Amino acid sequence: MIRVEGLRKRYGDHEALKGIDLRVEPGTVCGLLGPNGAGKTTAVRILTTLLRPDGGRAEVDGLDVVRDAARLRFRIGLAGQHAALDELLTGRRNLEMFGRLYHLSRARARRRAGELLERFELTDAARQPVREYSGGMRRRLDLAASLIVSPPVLFMDEPTAGLDPRSRMRLWELLRDLVEEGTTLLLTTQYLDEADHLADRIVVLREGAVAAAGSPEELKRTIGGDRVQVVFREPGDVDAGLRLLRSIVTPEIDSTEGLRVTVPAADGAQSLIRIAGALDAAGIPVEDLALRRPTLDEVFLRLTA
């Protein structure tokens, strides 16, 4: 649904995109990650026809983002970092205005606004000015506006920035529902748990180039497997615990920091069970014992360091 080959963009002496490649399959979620200045927003602006590339090519839903820009704008939805809403208008009037901008008839725009207000649980606030909406309500209304013509491809730039945890999770549910119905979603985010929850595939950008790409699980495996963390109760227990861990799990110890020791867990939960039993049998008390899986945070830090 999205195909990018050798995409380049330069601002003066700064090369924002250095020939990136990207593929997004229909009905999937692609998460575009990277530190500030990595090129995420530039890529989104090119793919949504707001910016012309300096090199390479990109297609969205089979349409070239430069040659077919006018046609493509009716096939995509975009929710940027800041809600593109008129705060003086009501929620309903905002959606009707977007419908008219997309050349829907007055009756069709009114009908579509009602459908979206109901779907995004904004019917009760439909007659309120947007300036009275909470952050979560504004974000839902902005997302509704981007779906006014039911686009097959949706772009979201930092979709949950500034939202509280409850509003974030509600927006995640709405996005998952859209994808289940066939929408293809490309999102940029600084929240790695968001990418982990939503994305089928993740592309990590670093200084305008692709540093890594794959599913969340594939990227996590690049930095190693599971770990068991043992926190001993007393400093005197650490040496005895280390000898025991080396004898039953592996001679290699990942790290030792004060009372905390981390070791590879080749068998996952089975390694945890084995360690717990051995420590108990040896009478070595522990404060905490846990199986720790790699996180996207670790992947992100490793790839963008």
RAMORA-V729607 format. One record per residue. N is the residue number from 1. RES is the residue in one small letter. PHI is phi in degrees with one decimal (NA if undefined). OMEGA is omega in whole degrees, 0 to 359 (none if undefined). D_LAST is the distance of its C-alpha to the last C-alpha in whole Angstrom. Layout:
# RAMORA-V729607
N/RES/PHI/OMEGA/D_LAST ; N/RES/PHI/OMEGA/D_LAST
This chain:
# RAMORA-V729607
1/m/NA/174/31 ; 2/i/-125.5/180/28 ; 3/r/-133.1/182/28 ; 4/v/-125.9/180/25 ; 5/e/-134.4/174/25 ; 6/g/59.2/186/24 ; 7/l/-71.7/182/23 ; 8/r/-130.2/174/23 ; 9/k/-152.2/182/23 ; 10/r/-125.3/171/23 ; 11/y/-115.3/184/24 ; 12/g/61.9/180/25 ; 13/d/-86.7/183/23 ; 14/h/-96.0/177/20 ; 15/e/-93.5/185/19 ; 16/a/-73.6/177/18 ; 17/l/-127.5/187/18 ; 18/k/-113.0/176/18 ; 19/g/82.8/183/21 ; 20/i/-80.5/173/19 ; 21/d/-115.4/184/21 ; 22/l/-157.3/174/22 ; 23/r/-133.0/175/25 ; 24/v/-130.4/181/26 ; 25/e/-77.5/179/29 ; 26/p/-59.5/175/32 ; 27/g/69.1/179/32 ; 28/t/-125.2/178/28 ; 29/v/-114.0/175/25 ; 30/c/-111.5/177/22 ; 31/g/-99.1/179/19 ; 32/l/-102.3/184/17 ; 33/l/-112.3/176/14 ; 34/g/158.2/178/11 ; 35/p/-67.6/177/10 ; 36/n/-56.4/180/13 ; 37/g/86.3/182/14 ; 38/a/-76.5/180/12 ; 39/g/113.7/184/16 ; 40/k/-61.9/183/17 ; 41/t/-66.7/176/20 ; 42/t/-60.0/179/21 ; 43/a/-61.6/180/21 ; 44/v/-63.9/181/23 ; 45/r/-63.8/177/26 ; 46/i/-69.4/183/26 ; 47/l/-67.9/179/27 ; 48/t/-103.4/173/29 ; 49/t/70.0/180/31 ; 50/l/-85.1/183/30 ; 51/l/-145.9/179/29 ; 52/r/-92.4/177/30 ; 53/p/-73.9/175/27 ; 54/d/-93.7/180/28 ; 55/g/-168.7/183/27 ; 56/g/79.5/180/27 ; 57/r/-146.5/179/29 ; 58/a/-146.9/175/28 ; 59/e/-124.9/174/31 ; 60/v/-128.5/183/31 ; 61/d/53.6/177/34 ; 62/g/80.0/182/36 ; 63/l/-110.5/179/36 ; 64/d/-72.0/186/34 ; 65/v/-69.6/178/32 ; 66/v/-101.0/185/34 ; 67/r/-67.4/184/37 ; 68/d/-111.0/187/38 ; 69/a/-56.4/183/36 ; 70/a/-62.9/179/39 ; 71/r/-70.1/184/40 ; 72/l/-64.8/183/36 ; 73/r/-61.8/177/36 ; 74/f/-90.0/183/39 ; 75/r/-113.5/183/37 ; 76/i/-131.2/171/34 ; 77/g/-122.2/181/33 ; 78/l/-137.8/171/30 ; 79/a/-119.5/184/29 ; 80/g/-80.7/182/27 ; 81/q/-67.1/181/25 ; 82/h/-119.9/184/28 ; 83/a/-59.1/181/31 ; 84/a/-91.4/186/34 ; 85/l/-123.4/175/37 ; 86/d/-91.7/186/40 ; 87/e/-69.4/181/40 ; 88/l/-82.9/180/44 ; 89/l/-89.2/174/45 ; 90/t/-74.7/177/45 ; 91/g/-59.4/180/43 ; 92/r/-63.7/182/45 ; 93/r/-66.3/176/46 ; 94/n/-60.1/182/42 ; 95/l/-66.7/178/42 ; 96/e/-63.5/179/46 ; 97/m/-63.3/179/45 ; 98/f/-62.9/178/42 ; 99/g/-61.6/179/44 ; 100/r/-67.3/177/46 ; 101/l/-63.9/176/44 ; 102/y/-88.7/175/43 ; 103/h/69.2/171/47 ; 104/l/-73.8/175/48 ; 105/s/-65.3/181/52 ; 106/r/-58.7/181/52 ; 107/a/-66.6/180/53 ; 108/r/-66.2/178/50 ; 109/a/-63.6/179/48 ; 110/r/-66.8/179/50 ; 111/r/-64.9/181/50 ; 112/r/-64.9/177/46 ; 113/a/-60.4/179/45 ; 114/g/-62.5/179/47 ; 115/e/-61.8/183/45 ; 116/l/-72.6/177/42 ; 117/l/-60.7/179/43 ; 118/e/-68.7/182/44 ; 119/r/-62.2/184/41 ; 120/f/-96.5/173/39 ; 121/e/56.5/181/41 ; 122/l/-121.4/184/42 ; 123/t/-59.5/182/46 ; 124/d/-66.1/181/47 ; 125/a/-102.1/187/45 ; 126/a/-60.6/183/46 ; 127/r/-96.1/178/48 ; 128/q/-87.5/173/46 ; 129/p/-62.7/182/44 ; 130/v/-62.3/179/41 ; 131/r/-62.1/179/40 ; 132/e/-93.1/182/41 ; 133/y/-78.8/172/39 ; 134/s/-75.4/179/36 ; 135/g/-59.7/180/32 ; 136/g/-65.0/179/33 ; 137/m/-66.4/178/36 ; 138/r/-62.1/182/35 ; 139/r/-66.0/179/32 ; 140/r/-66.2/179/34 ; 141/l/-67.8/178/36 ; 142/d/-63.9/177/34 ; 143/l/-65.2/177/33 ; 144/a/-59.4/180/37 ; 145/a/-62.6/180/37 ; 146/s/-71.9/182/35 ; 147/l/-108.7/188/37 ; 148/i/-59.9/179/40 ; 149/v/-111.1/179/41 ; 150/s/50.6/184/39 ; 151/p/-70.3/178/37 ; 152/p/-73.5/180/35 ; 153/v/-126.8/181/32 ; 154/l/-123.4/176/30 ; 155/f/-111.8/178/27 ; 156/m/-132.3/180/25 ; 157/d/-103.4/182/23 ; 158/e/52.8/189/21 ; 159/p/-64.5/185/25 ; 160/t/-117.2/180/25 ; 161/a/-58.3/176/23 ; 162/g/83.4/181/25 ; 163/l/-87.9/175/27 ; 164/d/-75.0/185/28 ; 165/p/-55.3/181/28 ; 166/r/-65.2/180/31 ; 167/s/-65.9/178/31 ; 168/r/-61.1/182/27 ; 169/m/-64.6/178/29 ; 170/r/-65.4/179/32 ; 171/l/-67.0/176/30 ; 172/w/-57.9/180/28 ; 173/e/-60.6/180/32 ; 174/l/-63.2/180/33 ; 175/l/-67.0/178/30 ; 176/r/-63.2/178/31 ; 177/d/-61.4/180/35 ; 178/l/-62.3/181/34 ; 179/v/-66.9/178/32 ; 180/e/-61.6/179/35 ; 181/e/-84.6/175/37 ; 182/g/113.6/179/36 ; 183/t/-69.5/173/33 ; 184/t/-96.0/187/30 ; 185/l/-124.0/170/27 ; 186/l/-118.3/181/24 ; 187/l/-130.6/169/22 ; 188/t/-103.2/180/19 ; 189/t/-157.1/172/18 ; 190/q/-97.5/181/15 ; 191/y/-92.6/184/17 ; 192/l/-71.1/176/16 ; 193/d/-65.9/177/19 ; 194/e/-65.6/177/21 ; 195/a/-63.0/180/19 ; 196/d/-63.6/181/20 ; 197/h/-74.1/192/23 ; 198/l/-101.5/195/24 ; 199/a/-82.4/169/22 ; 200/d/-79.7/181/24 ; 201/r/-141.9/181/21 ; 202/i/-123.6/174/17 ; 203/v/-118.2/180/16 ; 204/v/-100.8/177/12 ; 205/l/-98.4/176/12 ; 206/r/-141.3/179/9 ; 207/e/51.0/174/11 ; 208/g/81.5/179/14 ; 209/a/-126.5/178/14 ; 210/v/-79.6/179/14 ; 211/a/-86.7/179/11 ; 212/a/-168.9/178/13 ; 213/a/-150.3/179/16 ; 214/g/159.4/176/19 ; 215/s/-71.1/177/20 ; 216/p/-53.6/181/19 ; 217/e/-68.0/179/20 ; 218/e/-62.8/180/19 ; 219/l/-67.5/179/15 ; 220/k/-64.2/181/16 ; 221/r/-68.6/181/18 ; 222/t/-68.7/181/15 ; 223/i/-107.5/176/14 ; 224/g/112.2/184/17 ; 225/g/-92.8/182/20 ; 226/d/-68.8/177/22 ; 227/r/-130.2/170/22 ; 228/v/-108.9/177/25 ; 229/q/-104.9/178/24 ; 230/v/-118.3/174/27 ; 231/v/-111.8/182/28 ; 232/f/-79.8/185/31 ; 233/r/-81.0/184/34 ; 234/e/-126.1/178/35 ; 235/p/-57.2/181/33 ; 236/g/-68.5/181/36 ; 237/d/-86.1/188/35 ; 238/v/-66.0/182/32 ; 239/d/-62.6/179/33 ; 240/a/-64.2/179/36 ; 241/g/-64.8/178/33 ; 242/l/-62.3/179/31 ; 243/r/-61.7/181/34 ; 244/l/-66.8/181/35 ; 245/l/-62.1/180/31 ; 246/r/-66.2/183/31 ; 247/s/-82.5/186/35 ; 248/i/-110.5/184/34 ; 249/v/-115.9/184/31 ; 250/t/-165.4/175/29 ; 251/p/-70.1/182/29 ; 252/e/-91.1/175/25 ; 253/i/-112.6/182/24 ; 254/d/-64.3/181/20 ; 255/s/-161.2/175/20 ; 256/t/-131.9/182/23 ; 257/e/-138.7/182/22 ; 258/g/63.4/180/25 ; 259/l/-89.0/184/28 ; 260/r/-99.0/178/25 ; 261/v/-124.9/180/24 ; 262/t/-118.3/181/22 ; 263/v/-130.3/176/24 ; 264/p/-62.7/178/23 ; 265/a/-122.4/184/26 ; 266/a/-61.3/182/27 ; 267/d/-101.7/178/29 ; 268/g/61.2/184/28 ; 269/a/-62.3/179/30 ; 270/q/-63.8/176/33 ; 271/s/-62.7/179/31 ; 272/l/-61.3/180/31 ; 273/i/-62.7/181/34 ; 274/r/-63.6/180/35 ; 275/i/-65.8/180/33 ; 276/a/-61.0/180/35 ; 277/g/-64.6/182/38 ; 278/a/-67.1/178/38 ; 279/l/-63.6/179/37 ; 280/d/-65.9/181/40 ; 281/a/-64.4/180/42 ; 282/a/-83.5/179/41 ; 283/g/70.7/179/41 ; 284/i/-97.1/183/38 ; 285/p/-74.8/177/37 ; 286/v/-128.1/177/34 ; 287/e/-85.4/182/32 ; 288/d/-156.1/179/30 ; 289/l/-147.2/186/29 ; 290/a/-150.2/172/27 ; 291/l/-90.5/184/26 ; 292/r/-118.4/180/22 ; 293/r/-97.0/177/20 ; 294/p/-59.2/179/17 ; 295/t/-117.3/176/16 ; 296/l/-64.8/176/14 ; 297/d/-59.0/179/12 ; 298/e/-65.8/177/10 ; 299/v/-60.4/182/10 ; 300/f/-60.2/181/8 ; 301/l/-65.7/180/6 ; 302/r/-65.2/186/6 ; 303/l/-78.8/186/6 ; 304/t/-109.9/181/4 ; 305/a/-63.9/none/0
